Amino acid sequence: MHDSFSTCLRPARQLVVSGLLALALPALAESLAGSGKLLLTGGVTQVEGAAGGGLTPWAVIGGYGTGDQIGANAFYTNVNSGDYLFQSAGALLGVYDKVEFSYARQSFNTRDVGTALGLGHGFVFHQDVVGLKVKLAGDAVLEQGDWMPQIAAGIQYKRNDRGAVVRSVGAKDHSGTDFYISATKLLLDQSLLLNATLRASRANQLGILGFGGDKHDRYQALLEGSAAVLLRRDLALGVEFRQKPDNLKVAKEDNWFDAFIAWAPTKHVSVTLAYAHLGNIVLRDKQHAPYLSIQSGF
């Protein structure tokens, strides 16, 4: 009874903590940092905590700090397919527009599928993701004919708290590290943002189902991409793609797609709404889900 009650409270605790951080960050901005970047050029926060789109990281450094400033964001994301509930909450710190540190705590509620798998109704996986991104070259915003994109490299260390369960479905490990390199360019005259990311990963469903598997147990090169149109300086409409590995015999893993709209009324707050195609997830095929992410920072 106590475990069930605690499980029910976890999403609420995540939302409360993220909300408190969201309220505190704008006040901290005045004493710790500046906000020199253009609106929306720091991206939003993707599900693993890095600055970018909802599904994939971009080469931008999170927050609105420029080369001599510090920026930060806190975020909360909810993806509800009906069969499953995924939530992610965390924060990132951008230092001098060169380095980004991030952390995300993810939860994945199996609802009725947990019963079918013999895990019990509403069985929840948790995962911690610690990220580091470093700007290597270029500038994301087109200036004076400089067409070179901003390029950044990143790592995301992930640790799942259900080692015995993920191994029982064929995963080799309950922790692992993704490596990626991203290139991003914002063409202001065309109001167009383009991003491409190449990821090396062994993660099954982001790592929620562990790393490596009984079908494949090696790093794979996976392509991710984003394209967005700035309808106004505070409003962006876009699409994303994320290629996924397929390591487990028990469940085919499909590529992900989404269409999103991001609104940033100020540099301190942004809201992202999306509709995501997630394909097969364990026993449930054709998973589609609305996506909501709230971010606050400076």
SULDAJO-V262216 format. One record per pair of residues at least 24 apart in sequence whose C-alpha atoms are under 6 Angstrom apart, sorted by the first residue. I is the first residue (numbers start at 1). J is the second residue. D is the distance in Angstrom with one decimal. If there is no record, write none. Layout:
# SULDAJO-V262216
i: (I & I)
j: (J & J)
d: (D & D)
This chain:
# SULDAJO-V262216
i: (22 & 22 & 25 & 26 & 29 & 33 & 33 & 34 & 34 & 35 & 35 & 35 & 36 & 36 & 36 & 37 & 48 & 49 & 49 & 49 & 58 & 59 & 59 & 59 & 59 & 59 & 59 & 61 & 61 & 61 & 62 & 63 & 63 & 64 & 66 & 66 & 67 & 67 & 68 & 69 & 70 & 70 & 70 & 71 & 72 & 72 & 73 & 73 & 74 & 74 & 75 & 75 & 76 & 76 & 77 & 77 & 78 & 78 & 79 & 79 & 80 & 81 & 81 & 84 & 84 & 85 & 98 & 98 & 99 & 99 & 100 & 100 & 101 & 101 & 102 & 102 & 103 & 103 & 104 & 104 & 126 & 126 & 127 & 127 & 128 & 128 & 129 & 129 & 130 & 130 & 131 & 131 & 140 & 140 & 140 & 141 & 142 & 149 & 149 & 149 & 150 & 150 & 151 & 151 & 152 & 152 & 153 & 153 & 154 & 154 & 155 & 166 & 166 & 170 & 170 & 171 & 171 & 171 & 171 & 172 & 172 & 172 & 173 & 173 & 174 & 191 & 191 & 192 & 192 & 193 & 193 & 194 & 194 & 195 & 195 & 196 & 196 & 197 & 197 & 198 & 198 & 212 & 213 & 213 & 214 & 215 & 215 & 215 & 216 & 234 & 234 & 234 & 235 & 235 & 236 & 236 & 237 & 251 & 253 & 254 & 254 & 268 & 268 & 268 & 269 & 269 & 270)
j: (74 & 296 & 297 & 297 & 298 & 69 & 70 & 65 & 69 & 64 & 65 & 298 & 64 & 65 & 66 & 64 & 104 & 102 & 103 & 104 & 182 & 150 & 151 & 152 & 182 & 183 & 184 & 94 & 97 & 100 & 94 & 94 & 298 & 298 & 96 & 97 & 96 & 97 & 96 & 96 & 94 & 95 & 96 & 298 & 297 & 298 & 296 & 297 & 295 & 296 & 294 & 295 & 293 & 294 & 292 & 293 & 291 & 292 & 290 & 291 & 289 & 288 & 289 & 109 & 110 & 109 & 134 & 135 & 133 & 134 & 132 & 133 & 131 & 132 & 130 & 131 & 129 & 130 & 128 & 129 & 160 & 161 & 159 & 160 & 158 & 159 & 157 & 158 & 156 & 157 & 155 & 156 & 184 & 185 & 186 & 186 & 187 & 183 & 184 & 185 & 183 & 184 & 182 & 183 & 181 & 182 & 180 & 181 & 179 & 180 & 179 & 209 & 210 & 213 & 214 & 210 & 211 & 212 & 213 & 211 & 212 & 213 & 210 & 211 & 210 & 229 & 230 & 228 & 229 & 227 & 228 & 226 & 227 & 225 & 226 & 224 & 225 & 224 & 225 & 222 & 223 & 247 & 247 & 248 & 248 & 247 & 248 & 249 & 247 & 263 & 264 & 265 & 262 & 263 & 261 & 262 & 261 & 282 & 280 & 279 & 280 & 296 & 297 & 298 & 295 & 296 & 295)
d: (5.8 & 5.0 & 5.3 & 5.9 & 6.0 & 5.4 & 4.9 & 5.6 & 5.6 & 4.6 & 5.0 & 5.9 & 5.9 & 5.7 & 5.5 & 5.0 & 5.9 & 5.7 & 5.7 & 5.1 & 5.7 & 6.0 & 5.4 & 4.7 & 4.9 & 5.4 & 5.4 & 5.8 & 5.6 & 5.8 & 5.3 & 5.9 & 5.5 & 5.4 & 5.8 & 5.3 & 4.3 & 5.1 & 5.0 & 5.0 & 5.7 & 4.8 & 5.6 & 5.3 & 5.3 & 5.6 & 5.5 & 4.1 & 5.7 & 5.5 & 5.6 & 4.3 & 5.6 & 5.4 & 5.6 & 4.2 & 5.9 & 5.3 & 6.0 & 4.7 & 5.4 & 5.6 & 4.2 & 5.7 & 5.2 & 5.1 & 5.9 & 5.1 & 5.7 & 4.6 & 5.7 & 5.0 & 5.8 & 4.8 & 5.8 & 4.8 & 5.6 & 4.6 & 5.9 & 5.1 & 5.9 & 5.7 & 5.5 & 4.4 & 5.6 & 5.4 & 5.6 & 4.5 & 5.6 & 5.2 & 5.6 & 4.3 & 5.6 & 4.5 & 5.7 & 4.9 & 5.6 & 5.8 & 5.3 & 4.8 & 5.5 & 5.3 & 5.6 & 4.5 & 5.7 & 5.4 & 5.7 & 4.3 & 5.9 & 5.3 & 4.5 & 5.3 & 5.5 & 5.2 & 5.2 & 5.4 & 5.6 & 5.4 & 4.2 & 5.9 & 5.2 & 5.4 & 5.7 & 5.1 & 4.7 & 5.7 & 5.0 & 5.8 & 4.7 & 5.7 & 5.1 & 5.9 & 4.7 & 5.6 & 5.0 & 5.9 & 4.5 & 4.9 & 6.0 & 5.7 & 4.9 & 5.9 & 4.8 & 5.0 & 5.6 & 5.0 & 5.4 & 5.7 & 4.7 & 5.7 & 5.0 & 6.0 & 5.8 & 4.6 & 5.6 & 5.2 & 4.5 & 4.9 & 5.9 & 5.2 & 6.0 & 5.1 & 4.8 & 5.4 & 5.7 & 4.4 & 5.2)
